[in-house]
Amino acid sequence: MASNKYLLLAAILISVMASQTATAQLLGLGQVHINGTVHCSVSIPTAITPVFPNALMALQCGSSVISTTTTNTNGVFDFSLNLLSSLFSTLLNDCKLIVNTPLSTCDSSLPSIGFLQSPLQLLSPASGLLGGILSGFLQLIPSGFSLIN
């Protein structure tokens, strides 16, 4: 009889530990990736639009800068955030990407005043939003950069 109590206690402990792991995944202890390419243009980029290398970027939510990065030589950027520390709905509704480096840096004929800015959108995972959360990985992309004077 005593061994049955220990087996039951072990089963309960294993169940609680598994439940906590699933809850942690559901709460989003994974990553949000925000990535894309910045082009050296004030209009919609085409296949021949040059990229914007070494551009200083910020992820801004409200008036606070959450994270910063620099584009690589191909104009590509990537922000990686802990999903728990960045409420997902806040990212989609209140956050934007800002390119702080003036456009004239990559093309002297472009404005030296103003900055590029883009809201965010979800790049939907194949398994949907819940599947992305459960897998611990969500990806956001810029919805389109525009010049702000």
C-alpha positions, -999 to +999 in steps of 0.1 A: +000+000+000+029+024+008+044+019-026+012+028-043+012+061-024+047+068-036+037+059-072+008+083-069+029+111-055+055+106-083+027+107-109+013+139-095+047+155-094+054+146-130+020+158-140+025+192-123+060+196-138+047+188-173+018+212-168+042+240-157+063+234-189+032+236-211+020+267-193+054+284-197+053+277-235+017+290-237+027+322-218+053+327-245+087+320-230+099+318-266+112+343-290+097+370-312+118+378-343+113+410-362+133+410-394+134+423-429+154+444-453+157+482-454+160+497-489+176+530-498+144+546-511+115+568-501+091+548-524+081+512-527+112+492-534+116+472-566+141+444-575+167+470-585+163+493-555+196+493-535+196+482-499+205+504-469+236+489-453+248+498-418+216+517-410+210+523-373+175+510-363+153+512-332+122+492-322+101+519-305+069+512-285+051+544-275+079+568-266+103+541-254+131+524-274+128+487-267+158+475-287+183+487-313+203+470-341+222+479-373+215+465-408+242+443-423+258+449-456+227+435-474+204+459-455+190+430-434+181+435-398+169+412-370+155+420-336+151+390-312+129+396-281+117+374-253+080+371-259+072+372-222+090+406-218+072+421-248+035+417-247+026+405-282-005+428-287+017+458-276+042+449-303+016+448-330-004+479-319+020+503-303+054+495-317+072+506-349+105+502-366+125+534-370+156+538-392+176+566-375+203+569-401+195+596-427+186+583-462+212+606-476+238+583-461+231+556-487+222+580-516+232+617-515+202+626-537+178+615-510+167+637-481+190+642-451+161+653-429+135+628-416+136+591-410+121+559-423+093+543-401+072+511-404+045+495-383+047+458-377+027+429-390+026+392-381+042+368-406+017+340-399+033+307-390+021+277-409+004+264-377-013+297-370-008+322-342-015+296-314+009+272-331+036+299-332+031+307-296+032+270-286+063+264-306+079+294-288+086+313-320+067+342-337+080+363-366+070+399-372+080+419-403+077+456-413+045+463-431+062+490-452+087+518-445+077+554-452+095+587-449+086+608-418+097+645-419 
